[in-house]
Amino acid sequence: MPILRKIFFLIVIFVVSNTVFAEGIGMVTGSKTGTYIKFGKTIAKIAKKKGVNIIVKRSTGTIDNIKRMISNENAALAIVQSDVMNILRNSKQQKNRIAAKRLKMIFPLYNEEVHVLASKKIKSLSDLNGKTVYFGPKNSGTSITATTIFSLLNINPTSKVHPAIKEKDTYIRALSLLLHGKIDAIFSVSGQPTALFSENLRRLEESGEGSMADKVHFLPIYEEPLLKDSPYVPASLDSKKYDFITRGNKVATIAVKTMLVAYDFSSPKKGSSKKIQDYYKLRCRQIYKISQAIKENLPYLKKNGHEKWANVNLNQDIGMWERNRCSIRDDVLPCKANGDCAPSSGGSCNRISDPVKKTECLMGN
């Protein structure tokens, strides 16, 4: 009996100490009906064929994802907005800059359009000055984008103080408040068509409440300050995506780029234990396999996946975002403090001093 207890105790110790290795790699995404989580589930499905188990997790969006990635949670992967990452990189707060530095891009994904659904009494963004606008959950990527955009345009909605908006309100409640005239607009950053607007307004029409849906429309966004020296690009909302836009019409808007990012596991801290080093190597190999799964399956996903896959360009340049070294190759070795990589099978690539050109060389190997 004592021998059996000892064996059982050893098994428990082994299982507990290796849980993080066995449970797979966590990916934080977005809400249960959003595009982020749909992309996450698709990536998990194709990664499984490579032997990588991805645990897809819900979140409140980009800021929540970033916080969880730099915490002790198993959240090594995430989908985030490029403009929010850009804000963190240029933040005056050191902790924000450090957080952004630890996260590296695997691939750029798709554009997320800015949707501003407003009462038809509101004709432009400038009309929202002093009005009540729902920015989304507190500290979400959408709320930061909304704050940034209104600041650039010197427009001051009263979303923070209006009694109709509660801190824990959801988009569904906000949509109800808008349709009943309690607030003036909803701000959302999401890949079109977002179910929040397309499915919910369609249900209202089918239930005989269509008269309420007729009271709202998307505001056009085309102001020059939003496109000059900014992370935003011109885009449009299409009547093919939303029934309540007059057929054949498009509403001008702007978009942000989403990115699949991962924690940088290419270089464990100097003096790390063998267990930590092994953990980094495991995660690095998993990230490489995930990137390969996306590359190999992209043609299929463009034809058969979520419609946003059709807009994915894995080689698109989105400025200063450095590629995650683990996603480029599976035999990444730690880099020296000065940024030069230790000799590896990259051959002549390691003699290239320019980091961008070196990355391009490694990606070509």
N, C-alpha and C positions, 0 to 999 in steps of 0.2 A: 504493500500500500504506500509506504513512504516513497518508493521508487516511482510509482505511478504519479504521485503528487509532484515529485521533482520534475518528471518529464512534462507534466501538464504546465507547471510553472515556467519551464524553459520555452515551451511552445507559445505561451501567452506573451512572454518577453519578446520573442522573435516577431510575433504578429504585430504587437504594439509598435516596436521600433521600426518596422518596415511598412507601416500603414501608408505613409506619404508616398512610398514608392509604388504600392499596389493599387491605390485608389484612383490612379489616373491623373491627368493634368486638368486643372480647373480653368474654365473660361467664363468670365463675367460678361454679360451681354446687355439686355435691356428689359422692358416690360414683357409680359406674357403674350401680348398680341403684336409686338413691334417687329420691325424688319431685322433689328440686331439679333434677336433670339432665333429668328427663322434662319438667318445666315449661320449662326452658331450651331444650330442643329444639323444643318447641311454639312458644315465643315466637320462636325463630329462623326457624321455618317461615313464620309469618304476617308477620314483619318483612321477609322476603325479597320478599314481594309489594309492599312499599313501597319496594323498592330498597335495603334495608339488609342487609348481610351480617353476621350475628352468628356469631362463633366460640365455640362452647360448649365450656367446659373443665371437666374434673373437678377436684375439690378434696377436702380432708378436712372441709370444712364452714365455718361462719360465720367463725371466727377466721382461718383460712387465707384465706378470701375477702377479709376486710378488709385483711389484711397485703398481699395481692397487689394490691388496688385502689390502695393508697397507695404502691406500689413503682413501678418503671419498666416493669413488665410491661404489655402491652396487656390490661388487665382493668378496663374502665370500668364494667361492670355486674356485679351479683351478687345472689343471693338469700341473705338473712340472717335470723337470728332476732331479733325485736324485744327480747327480754329481754337478750340479749348486747349489743346496741347501747345499750340503756339503761344497762347496767353501765359501758360505755366512756364514755358521756357524763358519768357521775357519778364517774368514776375520780379518785383522788387524783393519778394520774400525768398530767402535762400532755400527753405524747405521745399518750395514749389519747383525751383530750378533743379534741385537735386532729384526730386521725384520724376520730373520729365526726363532727366539725363539717364535714369535707370531703365527707362522704357524705350525699346527700339522697334521700328516698324518691320513687320514681315512683308506685308503687301498693302498698297492702297486699294481700296475697294470701290465703292460707288458714291455718287453725289447724293446728299440729303438736302432736299429742297426746304426752304423756309416758307411755312404756311402761316398767314395771318388771316384767320377767319373772323369777320367783323359784321356788325349790324349794317344793313344797307344804308343807314343814315350816315355811316362813316365812309368817306370816299377815298381817303389817302392815309398814309402813315402819319402825316403831320396833323391830321384831324384827331389823332389819339392823344395829343398833348392834353394832360389833365384828365384823361379818361381812364376807365378801369380795364386793365389788360391782364389776363392770366398768363404768367410766364412759365407755367409748369412747376414740377416739384422743386422745392428749395435746393439750391446748389447743384441742380441738374445741368447737363451740358446745354440744354435748351434755354434755361434761365440765364446762363452766362452769355450765350449768343444774343439773346434778346436784349440784355443789358448793354452789351457792346454796340449793337446796331442802333438802339435808341440814343445812346450816348454820342455816337458818331454823327447822328442827325440832329442832336440837340432837342430831342423830343422827350418829354417827361410824363409818362403814364403814372397813375397812382396805385399800381397793383399792390404795393407793399402795405398800404394803409386802409384800403377800402374794406368795410365790414362784410361785404358779400363774399370775399375771398378768405378762406381759412387756410392755415399753413399746411394742413394735411389733405386739402381738397385734391381730388383726382381730375383727370381730364374729362371724364364722363360727367361729373358734377358741374365742371366749368362749362361744358357744352350746354347742359341744361340751363344754367344761369344765363348764358348768352342768348339762347333761344327764347327765354322768358323776359329778356330785356333787363336783367339784373346787372350784367356787366357789358362791356362794349366790344371786346375782342378776345381771341385766344391766339397765343403765339406757340407754334410748334415747329420743331426741326425734325423732319422725318422723311424717309424715302417714299415718294408717291407711288401708288396710292396708299395713304395711311388709313387703316380701318377706322380710326377715330372719326374721320369725316365721311368717308365713302360708305361704310356699312351702317353707321348709326343714323345718318341722315336718310339713307335708303329705308331703314326700318321705320322711321317716323312717317315717311311718305306712304309706305305700305299699310301702316296702322291708321291712316286717315289724319295724321297730324302734319301732313305735308305743308300746310299753311305756315307752320313755324319755320320749316326749312327754307321757305321762300324769303324769309326775312334776313338771310345772311349771304355773304359772298366773300371771296378771297380778295384781299387788297393787292393791287399791283405794287411791285417793288423794283425800282429801276434807278434809284438815286445814285448819282456819280460817286459820292464819298464812300459808298459801300463796295465799289468795284476798283477804286484807285488805290494801289499799294495795300491791298487787303487779302486775306485768305479766302475771299468769296469769289464765286464765278457766276456769270449770267446763267439763268435757267428759266423754265416756265412750267406752269401747272396746266395740264392738258384735259380737255373735255372727255377724252377717251378714258381718263383715270377717274374723273369725278362727274357724275351725272348732272349735278346742278350747275356746272359751267355750261353756258350755251354751246350747243353742238358746233364743232368746227373751230371754236375759239380757244385761245390760250391766254393765260394770265402771267405777265412778266414777274419773275421773282429772282432770288439769288440762291445759291447752294453752297454747302460746305462738303468737303471730302471726308469720308469715313476711312479709317485705317484699322487693319488688324495688327495689333502690337503684342509684344511679349516682353517679359522681364529679361534683362540682359544676363544670361547664364554663361556667357563666354569666358568670364574671368572671375573666379571666386576670390575672395579677399586673401591677401597674402597671409600665410600661416594657418589657413583653414584646415580643419581636420579631414582625414581621408573620407569620412562619411559625407561631409559637405561637398568635397570635390567630386565624389561619386554621384551625389545628388545633382550637381550642376551638369555633369557629363550626361546623365540620364535625361534631364530636361532638355539639354541642347540637342541630343539625338531625336527626341520627340518633336521638337520644334522644326528640325530639318525635315522629318518625315511628313509633318503637317504641311509644310510649304510645298513639298514635292507632290503631295496628294492634291493640293489645290491647282498646281500647275498642270498636272496630268489630266485632271477632270474638268478644267475650265471650258473646253469646247462643248462638252456634254452639258455642263451647268448653264452655259449661255443659251442653249436650245431648250433645255428641259427644267431648269431650276426656277427659283423666284425671278421675276422679270428684271430685277435690279442686277442680276448676274450679267445680263447682256451689256451693261455699261462698265463692267470691270475691265480695267487695263492694268495688268500687274506690273508693267514697266513704266507707268506714268511717273513723271517727275513732279513731286509736290514739295519742292523747295529743300529746306534744310534737314528733312527727316532722314536720319541714318538708318540703313538696313540692319536688321538684327543679324549678327554674324552667324548665329546658329542656324538661321533659315537659309543661309547661302551654302553651307557645307556641313557635313556631319562629323568632321574631325577637327573642329576648331580648337586651337591651343590658346592658352592665356596670352594677352597682350602685355607688353612692358608698359611701365608708367608713362613713357614718352609717346605712346601710341603706335610704336612699331611692333608688328606682329612677330612672334617667334617663328623660326623656320618651320615650314610644314610642307605638305604635298602641293601647296599652291605654286611652287617653283618660282618662275620669274615674277609672278604677281607680288611677291614679298619685297621685291626691290623697288616697287613703285612707291614714291613718297606721298603723292597726292591721294588722300583717303577716298575721294570719289572715284578716281580712275582705278585705284586698287580694288575697290568693291566691284566695279564693272568687270575688271579682269577676273576676279574670283568667281563672279556669277557666270562667266563664260567658260570656266573650267568644267 
